[in-house]
Amino acid sequence: MARADRFLRACRRQPTDATPIWLMRQAGRYLPEYQRLKQQYSILELVKNPDLAVEITLQPVHAFEVDAAIIFADILPLLEGMGLRLRFVEGNGPVIDNPLRESADIDALAIPAADEAFDFTMRAIRSVRQSLAGKVPLIGFSGAPFTLACYAVEGRSSKDFASVKRLLYNQPRMWHRLLEKLAAAVANYARCQIAAGAQAIQLFDSWAGVLSPHDYHEYVLPHVRRVIGEIKEMDVTIPVIYFGTGTAGYLPLFKQAGCDVLGVDWRISLSDAWAQVGDDLALQGNLDPAVLQAPLAEVRRQAACILDDVKGRNGHIFNLGHGVTKETPVEAVDELVNFVHEYTRNGTMGA
Ligand code: CP3
């Protein structure tokens, strides 16, 4: 079995020979081979060039024994396809020059036909599948409606999401109209990725944890449910991973989104998370990305804590609780990936 199907089996909570592992943002700035390309091209140029996107997607698959590839793209070009003007400012993150302000802005948003508007990503997916030739599965992804709305309304990264909250509390109908449009765009984008060859879909709801459980339930959940429903309508066999941070206070609500795998951060133990959501769901996570800057012995110790906590259970996909940071040493990633396989193969889980 090994590398080829560990990840997809774990998504379905089937037994595996070792715990699968991949890392969010595994293709990126901590890799010298990515840095070299980044000296010549902007992030959007890399995403929009299928040959380069393929190359970057494969870099971590060649460098480490990770059990899945994730297509090199970003969550924000979808907003560009909807009519927003997106820039990445070096050292400052993404900026949208025409953030959503009033009702007419939302009316003006397009729902792009993703196979055409994101032809570069669809080509990259087809090409990666060919290059991988079954070595490891390929994950497609999108931002979830709420997290996309955060960027579309704030116009940049935010700490308190004041504009988003002002909109949803003051103009709830407008808010729901925006999330309906985003949900339609996300569902179409995800379905096109599946048609092109993505074998699982991860929805990044990175900022969903900034809301109260009540507000998440009222203002966000119905729209994520719709996205996952539309993906499942197309192909029920494609696992959907729903990831958020700061969600420990409302995991059972998150589960209602209808995903197969829940991605959690390090603020809750996986056994506590499973106690809350029940056994009929796989879990992905949840090492604090900061641990990768610790001595290798500490990396191993922290990983073992997580693995011991879920010992004997099917349906765990090892990952970080958020993306790899750019300061991460390559050796720490290599050590973590190998340790997770060795520890679960020889030690605790059996075959
Ligand atoms: O995981 C992978 O290896 C696939 C590629 C991937 C990127 N972005 C490439 C990227 C994925 C899955 C993403 C998701 C993404 N993008 C999220 C959700 C995950 C999360 O971290 O919460 C978000 C919020 C974004 C938006 C975004 N893109 C920001 C805020 C930034 C700038 C700051 C940052 O974290 O780097 C980006 C740029 C970006 N997207 C880079 C990469 C490799 C860095 C660009 C560079 O090389 O400077």
Residues whose N, C-alpha, C, O or C-beta is under 5 A from the ligand:
A	BS01	CP3	L23 M24 R25 Q26 A27 G28 R29 K38 I43 I70 I71 F72 A73 D74 I75 G93 P94 F204 S206 G323
